Amino acid sequence: MRRGTRRAGTPESSAFPTRPYDLIKEVTIALVLVAALTAGLAALFSSPDEPPVTLGSWSRADSADFTATAVSELGGTSTTAQYGPPYNHTPGAGQKIGPVGLQRFAGVRIPIDTANDFVIQPLRQAPEPAPVTAALTTWNTAPANQQQAWTSAYADALGKAPNGDLAQVPPGDYGPVPVLTARLLELAQSGALDGELLTEGTQFYQTDYTRPLLFLGDGTYFAGLAQDQHLAGDQWGMMNETGNYPGQAWLWLYTFWYQIEPFKSSHNADALVWALMALLSLVLALVPFLPGIRSIPRWTRVHRLIWRDYYRTQQPPR
């Protein structure tokens, strides 16, 4: 009798060859191997566990940049202060596609006054020494043009100080700005400023890091860290991964446009790239309906190469 056949009258179970199979054993071996492989690959190729960048770590690592940024927040000259919607009503700010201002459609949803939210309000949240209280009073009672004159003069002096050394800033008419920024620096270095910016929100759970992140992003310290990790926009940063490569490779098409003109040097790059990707996505979705483009597979016959085994066996006889 050939193997695999069954005689009349023999049990059904003896009709086919069998072998013992231990499912528990197989599953256990598979789990152990997968766990070992996962742990090994994670140890070799995982992203480094970088410590979080906070206002405290920034102020301790680069006090000059922190102070200069605080002055720009106080004077309304920082990137956030001039960003426009959704943070403020800066005239003419915001990216556009032609005459259409995309940011203005949503309006100001997260109102931020950088002078008050990043500097003045944190200094009000706790009892301050008499000089700081007097400086706050002087600032609040001064007209806007005087405040601008103070912050502009102190920003220029900081820029001219050797290595941004605060101790080497020459005397000048800076009003209360040096006192306010020096105290803010102390709060930041103690770690208190991070918490105070979080408590400015109205939510019960303080998990909105918008204000600390905007303040941090206005300085050059954070941008330098991104540059060192190859995460800047001109380094394909949108798809890079901290300390590793290739990162999120599926983002290559989106970040590609930031590397070429006219997007590379445009202030409207985000809006233009978004519009271009929306158009390309629409074209991709409409491929089955576009004459000519939908016929490319039939002309190139690539599908016959991919499915060559099928077509080899399914060819009709001649």
C-alpha positions in Angstrom: 0.0 0.0 0.0 1.3 3.5 -0.8 1.9 5.7 2.1 -1.0 8.1 2.8 -3.7 5.7 1.4 -6.3 3.9 3.5 -7.5 0.3 3.3 -11.2 -0.4 3.6 -12.1 -1.0 7.2 -9.1 0.7 8.7 -9.6 3.6 11.1 -9.7 7.1 9.6 -6.8 8.3 11.8 -4.4 5.7 10.3 -5.1 6.9 6.7 -2.4 9.6 6.8 1.1 9.8 8.3 1.3 11.7 11.5 4.0 13.0 13.8 3.9 14.3 17.4 3.7 18.1 17.7 4.2 20.0 21.0 2.5 23.4 20.6 3.6 24.7 24.0 7.2 23.9 23.3 7.1 25.7 19.9 5.4 28.8 21.4 7.9 28.9 24.2 10.9 28.7 21.9 9.4 31.3 19.6 8.8 33.7 22.5 12.3 33.3 23.8 13.9 33.8 20.5 11.8 36.9 19.7 12.5 38.4 23.1 16.2 37.8 22.8 16.2 39.3 19.3 14.2 42.3 20.4 16.5 43.0 23.3 19.6 42.6 21.2 18.4 44.9 18.4 17.1 47.4 20.9 20.5 47.5 22.7 22.3 48.0 19.3 20.1 50.3 17.4 17.7 52.0 19.8 17.6 55.8 20.3 19.7 57.1 23.2 17.8 58.1 26.3 18.6 61.9 26.1 17.7 63.9 29.2 14.8 66.3 28.7 15.8 69.9 27.9 14.2 72.3 30.4 14.3 76.0 31.2 16.4 75.0 34.2 19.0 73.0 32.2 19.1 75.7 29.6 19.7 78.6 32.1 22.4 76.6 33.8 24.2 75.6 30.6 24.0 79.0 28.8 22.9 81.8 31.1 23.8 84.5 28.5 21.5 83.0 25.9 18.7 82.6 28.5 19.0 86.3 29.6 19.1 87.5 26.0 16.0 85.5 25.2 14.2 86.8 28.3 15.0 90.4 27.2 13.5 89.7 23.7 10.4 88.2 25.3 10.1 91.3 27.5 10.6 93.6 24.6 8.3 91.7 22.2 11.0 91.0 19.7 11.2 87.2 20.0 10.0 84.7 17.5 6.9 83.9 19.6 6.1 87.5 20.2 6.0 88.1 16.4 4.6 84.8 15.3 1.0 85.8 14.8 -1.9 83.3 15.1 -2.5 81.1 17.1 -0.5 83.1 19.7 -1.0 86.8 19.0 -2.4 89.3 16.5 0.9 90.5 15.0 0.0 92.4 11.8 1.1 90.6 8.6 2.5 87.6 10.5 1.7 84.0 9.5 2.4 81.9 6.4 0.3 82.1 3.3 -0.5 80.4 0.1 -0.9 83.2 -2.3 -3.3 85.7 -0.7 -4.7 83.1 1.6 -3.4 83.4 5.2 -3.8 79.9 6.6 -2.9 80.8 10.2 -5.5 83.5 10.4 -8.4 81.1 9.6 -8.1 79.5 13.0 -7.4 82.8 14.8 -5.7 83.4 18.1 -6.5 80.2 20.0 -3.7 80.2 22.5 -3.2 83.9 23.4 0.3 84.6 24.6 1.8 87.9 25.7 5.5 87.0 26.0 6.4 89.9 28.3 3.6 89.1 30.7 3.4 85.3 30.4 7.2 84.6 30.3 8.7 87.2 32.5 6.3 89.4 34.6 3.7 86.9 35.7 6.3 84.3 36.9 7.9 87.1 39.0 4.5 87.9 40.5 3.7 84.4 41.6 5.8 84.4 44.8 6.9 87.0 47.3 9.9 88.7 45.8 12.7 90.8 47.3 12.1 94.5 47.5 14.3 95.4 44.5 12.4 93.0 42.3 9.0 94.3 43.5 10.2 97.9 42.8 11.4 96.9 39.4 8.0 95.3 38.6 6.3 98.5 39.7 8.6 100.6 37.5 8.0 98.4 34.5 4.3 98.3 34.8 3.9 102.0 35.2 6.2 102.9 32.3 4.7 103.7 28.9 5.2 101.2 26.1 7.8 103.3 24.2 9.9 103.6 27.4 9.7 99.8 27.9 10.9 99.3 24.3 13.8 101.7 24.8 14.9 99.9 27.9 14.8 96.4 26.4 16.4 97.6 23.1 19.3 99.2 25.0 19.9 96.2 27.2 19.7 93.8 24.3 22.3 95.8 22.4 24.6 95.9 25.5 24.3 92.1 26.0 25.2 91.5 22.4 28.3 93.6 22.7 29.5 92.1 26.0 32.4 89.7 25.6 31.0 86.1 25.3 27.7 87.4 26.5 29.1 87.8 30.0 26.4 89.5 32.1 29.0 90.8 34.5 30.7 92.8 31.7 27.6 94.6 30.5 28.5 98.4 30.7 26.3 100.7 32.7 23.4 102.3 30.8 19.8 103.4 30.9 18.2 99.9 31.1 15.5 100.8 33.6 14.3 97.7 35.6 15.2 95.2 32.8 18.5 93.9 34.4 16.8 93.4 37.7 13.9 91.5 36.2 15.9 89.3 33.9 18.5 88.5 36.7 15.7 87.4 39.0 14.1 85.3 36.2 17.5 83.7 35.6 17.6 82.7 39.3 14.2 81.2 39.1 15.1 79.2 36.0 18.3 77.9 37.5 16.5 76.7 40.6 14.0 74.8 38.4 11.0 76.9 39.6 10.4 78.7 36.3 9.4 75.5 34.5 6.6 74.8 37.1 5.5 78.5 37.2 4.9 78.6 33.4 2.9 75.4 33.7 0.7 76.8 36.4 -0.3 79.8 34.3 -2.8 77.6 32.4 -6.4 77.1 33.4 -6.6 73.3 33.3 -6.7 71.2 36.4 -4.0 68.8 35.1 -1.0 70.9 34.2 0.3 69.0 31.2 0.3 71.8 28.7 3.9 72.6 27.9 3.2 75.2 25.2 4.6 78.1 27.1 7.9 76.5 28.3 8.5 75.0 24.9 7.9 78.4 23.1 10.2 80.2 25.5 12.9 77.5 25.0 12.5 77.6 21.3 13.1 81.3 21.1 16.7 80.9 22.3 19.6 79.7 20.3 20.6 77.0 22.8 17.8 74.6 21.8 18.5 75.1 18.1 22.1 74.3 18.7 21.2 71.0 20.4 19.0 70.1 17.4 21.9 71.0 15.0 24.3 68.7 17.0 21.8 65.8 16.8 21.3 66.4 13.0 17.6 67.3 13.6 17.6 70.7 12.0 15.4 71.3 8.9 18.4 71.6 6.6 19.6 68.2 7.9 16.5 66.3 7.0 15.5 66.7 10.6 11.9 65.8 10.1 12.7 62.2 9.4 15.9 61.9 11.4 16.0 60.0 14.7 18.0 61.2 17.7 21.4 59.6 17.7 20.5 57.1 14.9 19.6 56.7 11.3 17.7 56.3 9.0 14.8 57.3 11.3 11.3 57.8 10.0 12.2 57.0 6.3 8.5 57.3 5.3 8.8 61.1 5.8 11.5 61.4 3.1 9.1 62.9 0.5 7.8 65.5 2.9 11.2 66.7 4.2 12.7 66.5 0.7 11.1 69.7 -0.4 12.7 71.7 2.5 16.1 70.9 0.9 15.5 72.5 -2.5 14.5 75.9 -3.8 12.2 77.8 -3.7 11.0 76.1 -0.4 14.5 76.1 1.2 14.7 79.9 1.5 11.0 80.7 1.7 9.4 82.1 4.9 6.3 80.3 3.7 8.0 77.0 3.4 5.6 75.1 5.7 2.5 76.3 3.9 3.9 75.7 0.5 5.2 72.2 1.3 1.8 71.4 2.9 0.0 72.5 -0.2 2.3 70.6 -2.5 1.9 67.4 -0.5 -1.8 67.8 -0.4 -1.8 68.1 -4.2 0.4 65.1 -4.7 -1.8 63.1 -2.3 -4.8 64.1 -4.3 -3.1 63.0 -7.6 -2.2 59.7 -6.0 -5.8 59.1 -4.9 -7.1 60.0 -8.4 -4.6 57.8 -10.4 -7.3 55.3 -11.3 -9.3 58.1 -12.9 -6.6 60.0 -14.7 -6.3 59.2 -18.4 -2.8 58.3 -19.5 -1.5 57.9 -15.9 -3.8 55.1 -15.2 -2.6 53.3 -18.3 1.1 53.3 -17.3 1.0 49.9 -15.6 -0.5 48.4 -18.8 2.2 50.0 -21.0 5.1 49.1 -18.8 3.8 45.6 -18.0 5.7 45.6 -14.7 3.0 43.6 -13.2 3.7 40.7 -15.5 7.3 40.6 -14.3 6.2 40.6 -10.7 3.6 37.9 -11.2 5.7 36.0 -13.8 5.1 32.6 -12.2 1.4 33.1 -12.4 1.4 34.2 -16.0 3.8 31.3 -16.9 1.4 28.7 -15.6 -1.8 30.5 -16.7 -0.8 31.1 -20.3 -3.5 29.8 -22.7 -2.4 27.1 -25.1 -1.6 28.3 -28.6 
